[in-house]
């Protein structure tokens, strides 16, 4: 049976949170560092070369939010690993791609991209009138052994519950204000022309906000090194999909109360202005979102977390399917749907199944919520919310 994802709980100042994180997740942090260092080594990048690449990102991170570097220093101290290795974990998408450039020039195939299929069902489409936000995360099989669910108790903002790779500050998740995020790989002909903020840190910034407007701004305006798709939602019923090029952001709005996004651009405006270069490596993306939408639409008005799970378990055209079983890629590495993450933020519930093509058992993680209900919306009492959470 596939092991469940461990829960890491931290609190205090950024440095102290980092130390607690590193101490509790030492084995997984070290395993992640070893994994990515080995991968970079296959691209002929020495330990000194990795440090040099990491150093390029430190000033950018410092300008974006210096407390993130403090938290990373704390993680390094707690796990007993070099600080630069923790920065690597938080900028691994960018550093892996930059390290592959010499390989690309020699026409050596890349590793599989960091794929995903993301879903949001707005309250009007669900049985209980509560927003559901979910995702399949497709990446390397080994990352099932390095993932954690991180619960951050904060004094300077809403608490956070995020599924992420050990040592990283954030990935998919939601906060106590009801703001949630998932993200998907995209690729364009504009990528890696400039140095931007690592994507993991933009996602963390989204989860630190009390107001969804501030979260959306963080996605919309923060400079990036490469394209990425980020779906931002708020438990009261707002969701926008942001297709981000490094220097421009495009919006995809819900259709019939649903957002479904895989690993290709959907916005007609985006497609008229840039070249989507990712489909060559993720051709299955072209039908994954169609499959999930087709499986959900017959249930509009009665969608539950189980309905969303059933759609994300879809095995059409396996192993090139929505739920990907382990399969070898062009570089002979095993890739898979590493995790299925299903969130109902109004109830403070996150469910996670590791390697879901092989394991349909979910672990449940909870966060105490402080969602502000609009004045024209019926608000459940705390007792009702507690009762719903117990029976959900």
QUISUL-V979036 format. One record per helix or strand of 2 or more residues. SS is the DSSP state (helix for helix, strand for strand). FROM is the first residue (numbers start at 1). TO is the last residue. Records with the same first field share a line. If there is no record, write none. Layout:
SS->FROM-TO, FROM-TO
This chain:
strand->6-11, 115-121, 132-140, 147-153, 160-165, 172-175, 179-185, 228-234, 238-245, 248-253, 258-261, 327-328, 334-344, 349-354, 363-366
helix->14-24, 26-41, 47-79, 83-90, 92-105, 123-125, 141-145, 199-207, 212-221, 268-273, 285-297, 305-312, 345-347, 382-391
